[in-house]
């Protein structure tokens, strides 16, 4: 299977690239800066330099040609302001979805955020509120597309601890932490479960093995 990942240098994306390459998939990661290429090569992925804030749909669609699935794992990242939360977390997601449809890539995964389905509470940091609104708008855009077999994954509070391989996955999980390793593992399993298409799923740490958790959701 060939998978193209937007935001290929992100912390979750690099973990996912290692997992996918390790199991024999062909992986390409879209990055903004050429100097990021070495980290992708080390993870077993093909680096594709393309700025999703300025590229055209046609440009991005060319990178998606022949892919079996696309994963949007991009984000403006720490230190960015509200404007870039919108241009990357919403705008680039819409562009990537447009490109996937243009290239005929139906399977489409989105790494979103827990809390993106509601208005941020009063007193929320303005930049974080902009981030949640951008993620929510991107999710709504993807859900409106009949041309994509989409799955939206909304992890809880992320940490860099070692993966446990044990999670809670479902339409509503409650608040909680989850490791980036376990998020990547769930994404890899979701790619193999087309029955999860059309689902928006929350993810936190738990006590169910990743593969079992994804199978349970697919069967529900």
JOUR-V847152 format. One record per residue. RES is the residue in one letter. OMEGA is omega in whole degrees, 0 to 359 (999 if undefined). D_FIRST is the distance of its C-alpha to the first C-alpha in whole Angstrom. Layout:
<<RES OMEGA D_FIRST> <RES OMEGA D_FIRST>>
This chain:
<<X 176 0> <X 182 4> <X 177 6> <X 185 10> <X 173 13> <X 187 16> <X 190 19> <X 180 17> <X 179 20> <X 185 21> <X 176 22> <X 183 19> <X 180 17> <X 177 17> <X 179 17> <X 179 14> <X 178 13> <X 180 14> <X 183 13> <X 178 9> <X 181 10> <X 180 12> <X 173 10> <X 176 8> <X 174 5> <X 188 6> <X 172 8> <X 179 11> <X 178 14> <X 181 17> <X 180 20> <X 190 24> <X 180 26> <X 182 25> <X 177 27> <X 187 24> <X 184 21> <X 180 22> <X 178 21> <X 178 18> <X 179 18> <X 179 19> <X 180 17> <X 183 14> <X 174 13> <X 178 14> <X 177 17> <X 182 17> <X 182 21> <X 180 22> <X 184 24> <X 176 23> <X 182 27> <X 183 28> <X 174 25> <X 175 25> <X 181 23> <X 178 22> <X 184 22> <X 179 19> <X 178 17> <X 180 17> <X 181 15> <X 182 13> <X 179 13> <X 180 10> <X 176 8> <X 181 6> <X 177 8> <X 180 11> <X 175 13> <X 180 17> <X 183 18> <X 176 21> <X 181 25> <X 173 28> <X 181 29> <X 177 32> <X 179 35> <X 182 34> <X 183 36> <X 182 36> <X 181 35> <X 173 32> <X 180 31> <X 186 31> <X 180 30> <X 188 27> <X 174 26> <X 187 27> <X 181 27> <X 177 24> <X 179 22> <X 178 23> <X 181 23> <X 177 19> <X 175 19> <X 182 21> <X 178 19> <X 178 16> <X 180 18> <X 182 19> <X 180 16> <X 178 15> <X 186 12> <X 185 13> <X 190 11> <X 178 13> <X 179 15> <X 170 18> <X 183 20> <X 181 23> <X 172 26> <X 183 29> <X 181 32> <X 183 30> <X 181 31> <X 178 35> <X 180 37> <X 180 38> <X 176 41> <X 181 44> <X 177 45> <X 175 41> <X 186 40> <X 180 40> <X 177 37> <X 176 35> <X 178 36> <X 177 35> <X 181 32> <X 178 32> <X 179 33> <X 178 30> <X 179 27> <X 179 29> <X 178 29> <X 179 26> <X 180 25> <X 178 27> <X 181 26> <X 181 22> <X 182 24> <X 189 26> <X 178 23> <X 183 22> <X 181 20> <X 170 17> <X 191 16> <X 167 17> <X 179 17> <X 180 20> <X 181 20> <X 179 24> <X 171 25> <X 183 28> <X 187 30> <X 172 28> <X 185 29> <X 176 28> <X 179 29> <X 180 27> <X 179 24> <X 185 26> <X 182 23> <X 188 25> <X 165 25> <X 185 27> <X 179 24> <X 182 26> <X 175 27> <X 184 30> <X 192 30> <X 183 33> <X 178 33> <X 179 32> <X 173 30> <X 179 27> <X 176 25> <X 176 23> <X 183 21> <X 174 21> <X 179 20> <X 180 17> <X 178 16> <X 177 17> <X 179 14> <X 179 11> <X 179 13> <X 178 13> <X 181 10> <X 184 10> <X 180 13> <X 179 13> <X 176 17> <X 179 18> <X 181 17> <X 182 21> <X 171 22> <X 191 23> <X 173 23> <X 185 25> <X 171 25> <X 174 27> <X 182 28> <X 184 29> <X 178 29> <X 179 26> <X 185 23> <X 183 20> <X 179 18> <X 180 22> <X 179 22> <X 177 19> <X 180 19> <X 179 23> <X 180 22> <X 183 20> <X 186 23> <X 999 25>>
